[in-house]
Amino acid sequence: MKKLLASSYSGSLSFLQPAIEQYTADFHLKLASVGIDLSDYVNAYKRIPQQQCSKYIDALVKETCPAISIKACKHLNPALLNSFGTGLLYSSSLRDFCQRYINGFAFITNLVDVDFVEQDSESYLVITDTVDFNQVNSNFYSDIFSALTLSLLKLTVGPNSMVKKVCLTWTPPKDIIQDYVDFFGDNVEFSADETMVVFDNEQLDVEFIWANETLAAQADKTVKEFIERSYSFDLTSKVTNVIAKLLPQGKCSKLIIADICGMSESTLQNKLNVEGTSFQKIVDNLRKKLAIRYLKDKDLTLEQISYKLGYYSCSNFSRAFKSWFALTPVEYKKLDKDFSIAS
């Protein structure tokens, strides 16, 4: 199956918000500080790229505390995970829960891979990083995966949760390590080789009281469709990134971009049409956003900005800018105003 570009579902950030606000950190301001504007993600199938996710986690942990992920999971609302959370809650058994977990985890993020391994006496859900994380990000994903799994199981089967042991790949600082013991229990293992949530095999096929195969199947279908439709939006991201690199060279024709993406011009346009966009819309929208950003940089001249946007002259850039915003770049620079640009 085609793999999503390294990214996360924008809605999966929302369940962190209550925990963040306990530290008086402004959730949306923190997102904006690393270049994440949630208004760009009105379409749910568009995902936040790995680089922005990583910057956000670095800033978040620094401003709050390393245990922010388990603090967020203490009061997890599965509705924030939409159909993925719903399907897990209606699973018929622990085995069914684990299988559904690995099948749908890309709904939340594919920055880590999740696998279910069954051995002679015990089984476990295990995660591995799919990108080269720094230590802060690696620790965060070890925590959030384990805390999310435990919280969802408690919501599904009760306080017992059926978890035998939790293994984290790092050891938290001494001043917060008790928070981890309180959350995961005495059987939490630190500095393990892998991040794992371990189960006793005797528990795998015990039927859950709240099981509902019909609702779980409906949720599975929605999650699968979401992930499949998200593939196409990775093409938009890829095209946007390629255009951004080629704009200063004046080489961002549809033919060149299609060739880089390994398809014909017509195939590229057809795939973009499915996403509700077009090659020209992507170019225009990118130029608008970059123009506003560059005009705020007092060190850049109009000639330099025109070049960076792929225009051969200032007059061509000025005409395009006026068609977008009904004023010239020079007039805009005199204003103390930001424009909202739709994706």
Secondary structure, DSSP 8 states (H G I E B T S, - for coil): -----SEEEGGGGGGGHHHHHTTT--HHHHHHHTT--GGGG-STT-EEEHHHHHHHHHHHHHHS-TTHHHHHHTT--GGGGHHHHHHHHT-SBHHHHHHHHHHHGGGTBSSEEEEEEE-SSEEEEEEEESS---HHHHHHHHHHHHHHHHHHHHHHH-TTTTEEEEE-SS---TTTHHHHHHHH-TTEESS-SSEEEEEEGGGTT-B-TT--HHHHHHHHHHHHHHHHHHHHHHHHHHHHHHHHHHGGGT---HHHHHHHTTS-HHHHHHHHHHTT--HHHHHHHHHHHHHHHHHT-TT--HHHHHHHTT-SSHHHHHHHHHHHHSS-HHHHHTS--------
